[in-house]
Amino acid sequence: MAYGYGIPGGYDGGSIGDGFQQTRFSRRDDYRPSANAECEIYPHAAPKMSVSDYVKEAAARCWFLPQYNWQNAANPVHVPQILSADPWRPRLAKWPQGYSPGATGSTDYFAQCWRFNHKGEGKGFWERLSPPPAPAGLVLCLVVSGVTWRFVEQNCYSTSLIARPEGIVNNESHEAFLMKQAGKLLADVKAWLEAR
């Protein structure tokens, strides 16, 4: 399902004068910048699996269950050109690390929402006995978005990951917990990419 003009997922090519960009997804929490956990990995070799697939594994290790994907069926979205660091809002974003004018390559991007697994669904017996200490009461959700660029001329890749709380986070302990889990998840993905 396209949320903007042109390419599915909201990318409209960034041209001027083509109308309003109708995007439902925001990669960063612009109202609370401290609620964005970010990491950039450049350069790195070709990943053995897609970054979005590895994020799924890392999220499960951090006690998260999948909720939904922003692009529905096409996750990740593949575009055969270098896009900006925020393909959902291309006019507002900078270029990725490693980009130079005229660079060729491709971009894969995804956004997934995860719910904290309070009950330990899918975990083994011993794991369920020692879940991470989470605040009770609310459904705690985290959105992880990632963009991976392949630069043909440099023969390398660059990846940007952002994790932020989704929905109502009504107090500091909920946000602190989600940001701690987001830090663990991003550190896991970063170590995996740097080991390639």
Secondary structure as the mmCIF struct_conf table of DSSP 4:
data_model
#
loop_
_struct_conf.conf_type_id
_struct_conf.id
_struct_conf.beg_label_comp_id
_struct_conf.beg_label_asym_id
_struct_conf.beg_label_seq_id
_struct_conf.end_label_comp_id
_struct_conf.end_label_asym_id
_struct_conf.end_label_seq_id
BEND BEND1 TYR A 3 GLY A 6
STRN STRN1 ILE A 7 ILE A 7
TURN_TY1_P TURN_TY1_P1 PRO A 8 GLY A 10
STRN STRN2 TYR A 11 TYR A 11
TURN_TY1_P TURN_TY1_P2 GLY A 13 GLY A 14
TURN_TY1_P TURN_TY1_P3 ILE A 16 GLY A 17
BEND BEND2 ASP A 18 ASP A 18
BEND BEND3 ARG A 27 ARG A 28
BEND BEND4 ASP A 30 TYR A 31
HELX_RH_3T_P HELX_RH_3T_P1 PRO A 33 ALA A 35
STRN STRN3 ALA A 37 HIS A 44
HELX_LH_PP_P HELX_LH_PP_P1 ALA A 45 PRO A 47
BEND BEND5 LYS A 48 MET A 49
HELX_RH_AL_P HELX_RH_AL_P1 VAL A 51 ARG A 61
TURN_TY1_P TURN_TY1_P4 CYS A 62 TRP A 63
STRN STRN4 PHE A 64 ASN A 69
TURN_TY1_P TURN_TY1_P5 TRP A 70 ALA A 73
BEND BEND6 ASN A 75 PRO A 76
STRN STRN5 VAL A 77 VAL A 79
BEND BEND7 PRO A 80 GLN A 81
BEND BEND8 ALA A 85 ALA A 85
TURN_TY1_P TURN_TY1_P6 PRO A 87 TRP A 88
BEND BEND9 ARG A 89 ARG A 89
HELX_RH_3T_P HELX_RH_3T_P2 PRO A 90 LEU A 92
HELX_LH_PP_P HELX_LH_PP_P2 LYS A 94 PRO A 96
TURN_TY1_P TURN_TY1_P7 GLN A 97 GLY A 98
TURN_TY1_P TURN_TY1_P8 PRO A 101 GLY A 102
STRN STRN6 GLY A 105 PHE A 116
TURN_TY1_P TURN_TY1_P9 HIS A 118 LYS A 119
TURN_TY1_P TURN_TY1_P10 GLU A 121 GLY A 122
HELX_RH_AL_P HELX_RH_AL_P2 PHE A 125 ARG A 128
TURN_TY1_P TURN_TY1_P11 LEU A 129 LEU A 129
BEND BEND10 SER A 130 SER A 130
BEND BEND11 ALA A 136 LEU A 138
STRN STRN7 CYS A 141 PHE A 151
TURN_TY1_P TURN_TY1_P12 VAL A 152 ASN A 155
STRN STRN8 CYS A 156 GLU A 166
BEND BEND12 GLY A 167 GLY A 167
BEND BEND13 ASN A 171 ASN A 171
HELX_RH_AL_P HELX_RH_AL_P3 GLU A 172 GLU A 194
TURN_TY1_P TURN_TY1_P13 ALA A 195 ALA A 195
#
